[in-house]
Amino acid sequence: MSTPSLLILPGDGIGPEVMAEVVRIIDWYGDKRGLKFDVTTDLVGGAAYDVHGVPLADETMAKAQEVDAVLLGAVGGPKYDVLDFSVKPERGLLRLRKEMDLFANLRPAQCFDALADFSSLKKDVVAGLDIMIVRELTSGIYFGEPRGIITEGNERVGINTQRYTESEIRRVAIAAFELAMKRNKKLTSMEKANVMESGILWRDVVNEVAADYPEVEVGHMYADNGAMQLVRAPKQFDVIVTDNLFGDILSDCAAMLTGSLGMLPSASLGAPMENGRPKAMYEPVHGSAPDIAGQGKANPIACILSFAMALRYSFNEGEEATRLEKAIEKVLADGVRTGDLLAGEGVTPVSTSGMGDAILAALDASL
Ligand code: NAD
């Protein structure tokens, strides 16, 4: 197979700072593991607007469609708040997701033991937690028609429509089953089949797909119970698959089980390309953090963990992804911390690049 290709879009604010550390990790894999990537870097968000007058140039969009994976930092900042809606930095991100048709949003909630104290839940409930929420991203109530605010009689009525086709449910269910096969082979589907027809269809289609994955243990849960179970006993789950609306809420809830925004990666996957790899974009959950941008304070771990997801889900390098995650685990266990994680005894505060240095040293030690 040809050298895997990556398009890096650092974006705005802390985006370029955290991405610089990812680039060092990518170089390390090339030098020390013979895992070379064909890397191109381009502009997105406010940075693209400053140069092209749009938050994503057509040429950049075309490149994103060609590469094996896109790595994105973050977009936005106060400087761009005054721009017209059509050219706001976030539009660049939305255009990438829409035109690449990234329908499966993967949001892991992983709690490193050393950070279990940062959770609002009891340490034993979250220590060692490692679950994955797969959220349908391109359909459902955020897109369904009819929608709008109409007038009926003498009052206004707000309307949104939950609408899912079988094929939309099937493709995200397949993505979730494939993930479960790479993990602990346990999948929980969440909907509201008790009160929503779209939920009944969702459950049916998930069961149909399940027939192709006999090794995966499948469960169904109403989404409201799912929310309760996530905060009661989150370790009962492995992979959760759910629709756009429930996934929006449940993935944020699950993410916060683990503490800091600076630790949360994500992936958005689409249909397989000709080479069998899915269309894919990997990005930290956090934004451009203008309050700390340019000060060397940002935690690069969310962005580095996003690259680990790329290794696992785009490049089938699960062992190397684990190596990187273990290096991060070790660094945290040693008490190395950026400003967002400073608490407790025996911690050493480091800058963004200091955290990169420590992770590279741990990677070296892993050889
Ligand atoms: P934010 O995620 O940028 O920041 C929220 C808080 O978390 C801030 O105090 C910030 O300093 C801190 N923080 C975030 N990431 C951190 C990291 N890696 N290390 C240390 N601390 C970190 O959210 P916001 O302040 O609501 O938004 C700021 C800008 O980012 C806005 O323009 C918003 O539109 C944009 N935004 C972009 C994305 C994206 O690119 N995917 C997501 C959310 C917000």
Boltz pocket constraint, residues with backbone or C-beta under 6 A from the ligand:
constraints:
  - pocket:
      binder: B
      contacts: [[A, 14], [A, 18], [A, 73], [A, 74], [A, 75], [A, 76], [A, 77], [A, 78], [A, 90], [A, 93], [A, 261], [A, 262], [A, 263], [A, 283], [A, 284], [A, 285], [A, 286], [A, 287], [A, 288], [A, 289], [A, 290], [A, 291], [A, 292], [A, 297], [A, 298], [A, 299], [A, 300], [A, 302], [A, 340]]
      max_distance: 6.0
